[in-house]
Amino acid sequence: MSATMTAPLPVAAPEPRHRRRQWERYALAALLIATAVAYVWGLGAAGWANSFYSAAAQAGSVSWKAFLFGSSDAANSITVDKPPASLWLMALSVRVFGLSSWSILIPQALLGVGSVALLWATVRRYFGAAAGLLSGLVLALTPVAVLMFRFNNPDALLVFLMIGAAWAMLRGVEDGRTRWLVVTGVFVGFGFLTKQLAVMLVVPPLALTYLLAGPPKLGKRVLQLLAAGVAMAVSAGWWLLMVELWPTSSRPWIGGSQHNSILELTIGYNGLGRLDGNERGSVVPSGGEMPAAFADFGNRGNSMWGSSGITRMFDPAQGGQIAWLIPAALVLMLVGITLRGRASRTDLRRASFVLWGGWLLVTGLVFSFMAGIFHSYYTVALAPAVAALVGSGSVLAWQRREQIWVRVVFAATLVLTGVTSWILLNRSPDFVPWLRWVVAGFTLVGVILIACESFWSLWTPKRLTTAVVLAALFVGLAGPTAYAAETVGRARQGAIVSAGPNVDSGFGFPGGRDLPGMPGDGAPRPNGRAGMPEMMEQMFGGAGNLLMGSKPSDRMIELLEQNSGAYTWVAATVGANSAAGYQLATELPVMPIGGFNGTDPSPTLDQFKQYVSEGKVHYFIASGMGRMGGDEARGSSTITRWVEANFTVTDVDGVQLYDLTAPK
């Protein structure tokens, strides 16, 4: 390159301000409308999606007590294994619009549109319209985000609240007012009521950002962060305190805990257990250790949740969900911090890079090395940070492209993104097989346009900018867009889901290998193979199982509804998913013995005998979970054996039904 390349590039005359604003309004409207269409398209095809949470939403729509605690059934036998904030939105929707797939899933889609809009507003404030729009576009097209904003897991609300916390913290860095720190704490607190300690992954980056860049003196900054901590504790602690102080005899059992304690659930099953793998009440008795019957299907290490390590986010199970732009985000974070290196301590752009970069690093590293339960859809928590760094970093780098090293890094980032896209697309060779070649071609074109001196004299600045931007957008977003389109076009159901086509990532649990003919998430595949939950459904019929809700026949529904007002629970069955299908079909309480996994000690055998003697339970439905093995000494197994020994079984369309009002 010649020395003339260091001279500032000529720029076109700026557009009138009103024209720029009009362009941005149109672009933003197009982004949000397209996002809304994508997130609601065919939404009803998902059925009950995750029936575990759908049943709890139904329960909360008819019982305010179930609403408050997040109970699995309206008779309040046990809660779900998460706090109820995300259920509140779904339950209110069901109260207003009635029980349907749409009424349950539409709040998630709206949260997705809101998350895109909030991220746009946050990035735009400090980096301009183009950066805000690009960040929103990247978030909207991230495959795992498309999945979760069309599904009824708690993650949709969690992501929205995490973005809200980042927005409020950056406003605090902007003017130093304590109220913004308090708002940040409130967002985090309600994030805790959504998915407990998962939201705490963004707390260190939030705190570090304000400590480094907050306008007040250090002492005041520390006090303001303490105020944020108090706000967080209050906004989450009122519910925790209520649950702990409420008499256990008049509230539901805390699902996921072994001693009916919300603190145990917080610190154990949903807390430290996720890090070290020692999760009492997990899918298997020992936490994350693979049962011997399935040990052969592990990948590296004997874990149901895949191998941990620094490359975990790029493994087959996670790569297509989130990894497309992670390398670019990391590079652009470093570029952004370097370019703002000589700015004042309170520089808002550098603070933004610290916040989003810290979010990506802390969350990514925890996910990479955690030994407990890990599902690929957890990676949606990385999506806002990746999107913000790509949007803000690429725009700032392009604005400073007159510096040779910036252009070199920009070109290298484009190559790195193209290589990442090639690798991820190559893992599903039957899915749009031509796309990886087109991405490679656009990568080459983009690098040539950026790096070759001869092109700078042949193109006007506006045309050159347009060509480079289009090439970079295609390289970065072609793969995620294809995965997103596939996700929109195919409904997901079950407890474990993933976005995009099958990449043989294994057994419904990240990091393993597929059983022959059984990809991971249970949805029909383009090649016609059935997923693991479908295989379980074939094995256990309509009774349901650990991963999939039950599908009762018309005859079964008719039996459950007969004289239903005489019973507290029209039926009981082992496992929340087994109970969920019957409850959603009848809109009547069905007791999920043992909670989600069937391993919670609720109810005990003596309690269940008392319920039966008092005429509170009409039927016992034999569940597929009883045939899946496990700890024979657990309460659900002893209840099953007691029922089998004392009541007569009737076959109802392939499901074993016991009338608990008619003992042998």
N, C-alpha and C positions, 0 to 999 in steps of 0.2 A: 504494500500500500504506500502511496506517496504522502508527502508531508501535507499536501493540500487537503487530505482527508480529515485533518484535525480542525479545520475551519468550521464554524457553525454552518449548518445546513440552511438554505433559504426556506422560508416558511411562507405559506399563502396568507393573504390578508385575512384577518379574523372576520368571521361572520357577525352581522349585527346581533346584539344581545337578545332581542326578542325572537330572532330566528333560531338562535341556539336553544333557547328555552322551549320553543315550539317543537324543535326536533327531539329534544329530550323527553318532553311529555308524550309524544307519539311513540317513541322507542320504549319508554317505561310502560305505557298502556299495552303495547304489543307484547312485551315480556310477561306482564302479569296475566293478561288474558290467555296467552298461549300456555302459561304454567297452569292456570286454572282448568283449561280444557284438558290438558294432558293428565292432570291429577284426578279429574272426575270422569274421564272417558271410560265407559264400561265398568264403573265402580261397583255396581250391583252384582257383577259376575263373580265377585269374590265371596259371595255368600256371607257366612258369619266370620270369614277371615280367621283370626285367632279366636276360636269359640270360647276359650278360657276367659278372655276379657269381654267378649260379647255377652256372655251369660251374666257377668258381674254388672255390666251396664244395664241389662234388662232388670236385674234385681234392684239396682239403685233407682230405676224409673218407677218402681211401685212401692218401695219402702225407703223412707228417709233415713232410717237407721242403717240400712244396707248402703245407702248413698254415702252416709257419713264415714262409715268404716271401710267401705270397699268390699263388701261381702260377696261371696260367690253366689249365694242364693238369698231370696227375700226373707227366708226364715232365719237367716243370720247364724248358720252353723260354723262357717269359717270364712276368712277373708282371702283375697288373692295375695300373692307373695310380694306385692309392691304397695306403696301408699296410693291413695285413691284419686289424686288430682286429675290424671288423665281420664279416669272413669267418670268424674263429675261432668265433664263436657259431653261425653257420650250419653250418659244417663239423662242429662237435661234435654239433649236432642231427642232421645227416645220419648221422654215425657211430652214433648211438644208435637212431634211428628209421628209417634207410634213406632212400634218395633219393626225394623226392617234393616237390611244390609246398608241401605243408603243412610238412614238416620244414624247408624253407628259410625260409618266411615266418612261422612261428609265433614265432621269437625276436623279430621286429620288432614283432608285435602285443603281446607281453609287455613289450617295452621301452616301448611306448606307454602301457600301463596303469601301468607303473612310473614313467614320466615324470609322468603325471597325479597319482599318489599323492605323489611327491616334491615337486612344485610345491605341492600342497595343504598338505603338512606345513610347507614353508618359509614360505608366506604366512600360514598359520594361526597360527604361533608368534608373529607380531608384530602381526597384525591381527584375529585371532579366527576362529571357525568359519565364519561367513558369507563372509568374504573368501577363506578358503582354498578353500571349496567352489565359489565363483563362479570363482576363478582356474582350478581344475581343470576346471570345466565348459567355460570358454572355450577352454582348450587342447584338450580332448577333441573339441570341435566345430569347431575351426579347419580349414577344408577341406584345406589343404596338409598339416596334421598327420595328418588321417585318411588322406590319400594315402600319406604316407611311412611311417606305422606299419602299413601293409598292403602294403608294397613292400620290396624287398631291397637298396635303395641304402644307403650308409653313414650316411645322415642320421638314421635312427632312433637309433642308438647315440650319434651326435654330440649330439643334443638331450638325451638322458638324461644324458650326462656334463657338458654345459654347465649343466644345472639342478643337478647334483650339486656343481659348482664354486661356484655361487651359494649353495647351501645351506651349504656348508662355510665360505665367506667370511663370511656373516652370523653364523654361530656364532662365528667368530673375532672379529667386531665385538662380539658379545655379552659374551664373557669375556676376550678378549685373549690367549688361549693360543696359543702358537706351533704346536701340533699341528694346529689347524684350518687354519692357513695352509699347512702341509705337505700336509694332505689336499686342500686346494684345488689345490695344484700337481700332485698325483697325478692328480686328475680331468682337469686341463687336459692333462697329459702323455699320458694315454691317449686324450684327444680328438684329440691330434696324431697318434697312431697309428691313428686312425679316418679323419680327413680332412685331415691335415696343417695348413696355416696357417689353415684355416677356423675352427678353435677359438680362434685367437689374437684374433679379433674381440672376445671377451669379456674378454680380459686387461686392457686399459686401464680399463674400468669396475670390474673387481674390485679392481685396484690403487688406483684413485682412491678407492673407497669406504673401503678400510682406511686410506689416508693421511688422509682427512678425519675418520673416525669411530672408528678403532681406539682402545681405551682407553689403551694405554701412551703414553709420551712419544714425540715424533717420531722421535728417533734409534732407539729400539727398534722402532718401526713399520717403519722403513726396513729394519732388519736382518731383521725377520720376513718382509717381502716378498722379500728376497733368499733367505731360506730356502725360501719358496714357489717361487722361480725355480729353485733347486737341485733341489727335489723334482720340478718339472716336467721339468727337463733329464734327470734320472736316469730317470724313468718313461718318457720317450720316447726318450732317447738310447741306451739299451742296444740297442734294435733297430736304430737308425740306425748305430751303431758296428759292430754285428755284420754288417750288410749291407755296409758299406764295407770291413771287414777280411776278409770271406770271400773266398777266391780266386774270381775271376770265372769261371774255367774250370769250377767245380763248383757254381755257383749259377745261377739263371735270370737272364735279362736283365731289367733294371728297366724295366718298361713305362711309356711316356710320356716316357722320357728318350732323348736322341740319342747319349749317350756312356756308357750303362750305369752311371749314377751316381744314387744315391738323393738326394744333395745337389742335383744338377742338377734332379731332379724336384721337390724341395721348393721350391727357390728360383725355378725357371723355370716349368715347365708348371703346377704347382699353387701357385705363389707369386706373384711379381711379374708373371708373364705374365698372370695373371687380372686384374691391375689395369691394365696398359698395353696389353694385347692382343697383345703380342709373344710368342706361344706357339709355340715350336718343337715340331713333332709334333702340331699341332692338326688339326682336321678338314680344314682347307685349309692349304696350305703357308705362307701368310703370317700365320697366326694367325686373327684374327677378320674379316679382310677378305672380303667376299662375292665368290665367283667371278663372272666376267662373265655366265655363263649364268643366274645367279640374281639378278643385281643388281636387276632390276625388281621383285623381291618384297621389297625392303627397305622400312623404314618411314621413319625419318629418319636419314640417314647410311647409308653403305654397309657395314653390319655385319650379320652373321648373327645376332647376339645382341640385336638391338633397340637402341633409342636410350637413351643414358644421360642422366641429369638428375634434378632434385629430385623430379619427379613419377613416376619410374619405377615405384615400388611401387604406383601407382594406375593404371598403364597396363592395357589390356585383358588382357594376358598374365598379369600379376601380381595385378591388383586382386581378382579373385574368389578367389584363393588365400589372401590375407593381409590385405587393406586394410580390411576391414569395420570394425574397431575401432581402427585405428591413430590416427585423429584423436582419438577418445575417450581412448586411452591417453596421448597427448601432453598433452592438457588436464588429465587427472586427475593426471599426474605433477607438473605445475606447481601444481595445487591442493594436492596432498599436501605438496610441499616448502614451500609458503606457509603452510599450516596448522601445520606443525612448525617454522616459522621461528625461534621464540623458544626452542625446546628446547635442551638441552645439546648440546655438540659430538658426543657419543657416542650421541645419540638413535637408537635402532634403527629406528624407523619412517622417519625422514628418510633414514637410511643405505640402507634398502630402496628408497626412491624413487630415490636416486642410482644405486644398482646397476642396477635394472631399467631406469630411464630412460636411463642411459648405454649399457646393452646395446642398447636399441632405437635410440638415435641413432647410435651408432658403426656397428653392423651395417647399419642402414638406409641410412646415407649411403654406406658402402663399396659396398653392392649397387647403389645408385642411380647411382654414377659410375664403376664399374669398366668397363673397355673390352674385357676379354677374354671368355672363355666364360662365359655366364650363362644358367641355366635357371630357369624359374619356381619349380621345387620347392626351389631354394636358400632361398627365403623361409621355409621351416619353421624356420630359425634365429631368426627374429623372433618366432615364436609364443609361447614361454614368457615373454618380456618383455612382450608385449602383454597376455597373460592375467594376469600378476601385477599389472601396473599397473591394469588394469580392475578386478580383484578388490579389491585393497587401496585404490585411489583412490576407487572408488565407495562402498565401505563407510565409509571415513573421512569423505568428503564428506557422506554421509547422516547420520552421527552428529553432524556440525556444521551441520546444515541450519537451525538457528535463526538463523544469520547470513545476512542478506539476500543478500550478494554470493555466498555459497556456493550458495544456491538459484538465483540467476540463472545462475551458471556451470553448475550441474547441469542446468538446463533447456536452456541453450544447447548443452551437450554432447549432450543427448538429440536436439536438432534436428540437430546436426552428424552424429550417427550415423545418424539417419533419412535425411538427404540422401545420405550415402555409400551406404547400403543401396539407396536408390532408383536411384542412378546405376549401381551394379554390377548390380543385377537388370535394369535396362533394357538392358544389353548383351546379354542373352540373352532377348529378348522372347517367344520360343516356350516358354521354360521357366517353369512356374508363373506365367503372366502376371499373375494376380490378386494375387500376394504383395506386390508393391511398393505396391499401393494399400492393402492391409491394414496394412503397415508404416507408411505415411503416416498412416493413421487412428490407430493406436496412438501414434504420435509426438505428434499433436495432443492426444490424451487425456492423455498423460503430462505434457505441458507445462501443460495446463490444471490438472491436479491439483496440480502443483508451484507454479504461479504465481498462481492465482486465490485471492484471500483468502477469498471466500465459502465455498469448499469446506472450509476448515479448521475452521469451526464446525459443519459438517454431518456430518463423519465423525469417528469415534473414531480415536485415533492408530494403533491396530492395523490397522483397516480401511484407513485412508489409506496406511499403509506398505505393506500388501499390494497395494493397487491400483497404487501408483506402481512398486513393485518388479516386478510382473507386466508392466506396460506397458513399463518399461525393458528387462526381459529379452527381451520379444518384439521390440522394436525392434532390440536389439543382436544377437540370436541367431537370428532367423527366417531371414535370408538365409544365414548360415553353416551352419545346420542343414539347409536345403534343399540346398545344395551338398554338404554332407557325406553326406546320404542318397543323392544321385545318385552320389557317389564310391563308396560302399559297394555300391550296386546294380549297378555296371558295372565289370568287371575291366579292369585296365590291363596292358599289355605293351609292352616296347620300352625303348630307352635314354632317351627323352625323353617324360615323362608330365606330366599336369596334372590337377588336381581340378576337379570340377564340369562343367557343360554347356559346349558349344561357344560361344565368344564371338568367333569369327573372329579369333583372335589371331595366327595365322600360321605356316604352313610348318614346324611343329614347333619353331620357334625364336622366343622371345619378341620381340614388337615388330614382326614382319612382317605380311604379309597372307596369308590362305589362298589357295592355288592353287584354281582352280575345282573344287569337289567334294572338297577335301582339308583338313579341319581339322587341328589341330596334333598331337595325341598318338597317333594311330594306332588309337584304340579306336572301335568302332562307335558312331555317334551316333543320338540319337532320330530325326533326320530321315533316317537311312539312309545318310548320306554316309560314304565311307571316308576314313581318315586317311592322312597322308603315308607312314608306314611300311607301311601296307597297300598303298598304290600302288606302293611300291618292291618289295614282295613279289610283286605281280602282274607287275611288270616283270622281276624276276630269278628268279621261281619259288622252289623250295625251297632254293636255294643260300644264302640269307641275304644280309644287306647291312650297312651301317654301323649302322642303328638296330634291326634286328630279327634274332633268331636264325634259323638255318636250320631247316627242317622236313623231315627226311629221310623218304623213302618206305620201305616195308618191304623192298623190293628193295635199296635202298642200305644199310640197316642190316645186312641179311644179308651183303652183300659185305664190309662193314667188319669184321664179326665173324668172318669166315672166317680161320682160322689167325692170329688176332690176337696170340696169345702170341709169335709169331716177330718181332714188330716193336716198336720203342720207341713209335712213333706209328702208329696205323692209317691216318692220313691227315694231310694238310696242306692248308691253304687260307688265302687272304688275309683277314685281319681276324678279330678275336676273336669277334664275334657270329656270323659265318659258321661258325666252328669250334665254337661253343658248342652249337648244336643237335645236331650229330653226336655230340659228346662226351656230352651229357646223354642222348641216345637209346641209346647203346651202353655208357656208363660206361667208355669207353676213351679214352686220350689222343689228342687231335687237336691238331696244331701250328697256332697262330694266327699266321701269318706277318705281321709288321709290327704286332702288338698290336692294340689297339682300333681305331685309325684305319687300320691298314695302312701307316702312315708310319714306324714305328720301324725302325731298321736291324738287325732281328733276325729270322731269321738273314741273313747276307750270302749272295750267290750262291755263293761258294766254300764256305761252311759247308754250305749246303743240298746242293750237289753231293756233298760228302763224306758227309753223312747218307745220301744216296741210294746212293752207291757202297758204303757199309757195310751196306746193307739195313735201315736203321732206319726208313724211311718207306715204307709200302705204296702209298698212293694220293695223288694230288693232285686236289683238287676245285676246279674253276673257280668262283670266287666272284663274286657280283654286284658286289663292290667293284671288281673289275677292269674293269668296264664303266661305272664312275661317273666316269672321268676322273681328273685330278690330275697329280701329278708323275711323268712317265714314266721319270725317272732313278732313282726310289727303288727300294730293294732288292726290294720285293714285285713291282714291274712287271718287273724284269729276271728274277726267278725265274719268273714266269708265262710270259714269252716263251721262256725256255730250255726249260721243260717242253713248251710247245706245239711247239717245234721238234724235240724229241728223243723224244717219246713219242706214242703213238696215243690218240686220244680215243674214248671210248665214251659214248653217250647213255644215261643211267639215269634214266628217268622225268623227262626234261626237264633234267637236270643233267649237265654235262660232267665225266666222270671219266677220269683218266689213271692207268694202272697203272705205277708207277715201277720195278717189277721186270722190266718187259718193254719195253726201249727199241726204237725203230724199227730 
